[in-house]
């Protein structure tokens, strides 16, 4: 069966965003109807946003927003909403804007056919290792690129909550890990996360090697589609993913109150 086009299927876009929520599990998750209320204290803020999925009567939006705000207030935090067109109720974005929620974090949800990604050229001369668990060197490389001086235990805690099949890839230049990434398989799709290439190694094809090997792993589990999320202003990453066959399924953003 061919992989459906996420760009033409709001239901699929919604299901992919919910796969992301399972692949990047928050510490606290409460389901209120179709909405996912998520809170985390030890990982990136966007892992703890509301997924306000499904349809809703516009007259009911104030009550739903109040419920979300009360959930976050219980943790001493402010609510943030992930706004994905087609997956969220009509009228939610302007309703939040009218309440003073500012628009932030423009993102791109991208998809590709696993078989297509596997055909893309990959660099030679790089050694690649794949494991079902993250080695210390994997964490060290990820932390060097994305850690921003934070506590590395936050990423370890996040990964310890994942309950789905996962793969962790390390690309080595000599004996040194120069690039990493991971994938999570979930019902015919695999999501790509944690992509990181050390600055001195950029431009050598290490990122392509990571994506290609993760596609091989996903194919072995029968995943016919791949997805990922990327900041819309991250031009190097966008070029890499386009080169590997990914296209945008939808753009989305967040709404947050100023703290």
Secondary structure as UniProt FT lines:
FT   HELIX           6..8
FT   HELIX           10..23
FT   STRAND          28..32
FT   TURN            33..34
FT   STRAND          35..39
FT   HELIX           45..48
FT   STRAND          50..53
FT   HELIX           58..60
FT   HELIX           61..73
FT   TURN            74..76
FT   STRAND          80..84
FT   TURN            85..87
FT   TURN            90..91
FT   HELIX           92..98
FT   TURN            99..100
FT   STRAND          102..113
FT   HELIX           114..118
FT   STRAND          127..131
FT   HELIX           136..146
FT   TURN            148..149
FT   HELIX           153..160
FT   STRAND          166..173
FT   TURN            174..175
FT   STRAND          176..186
FT   TURN            187..188
FT   STRAND          189..197
FT   HELIX           199..201
FT   TURN            202..203
FT   HELIX           206..220
FT   TURN            221..222
FT   STRAND          225..231
FT   TURN            232..233
FT   HELIX           235..243
FT   TURN            244..245
FT   STRAND          247..256
//
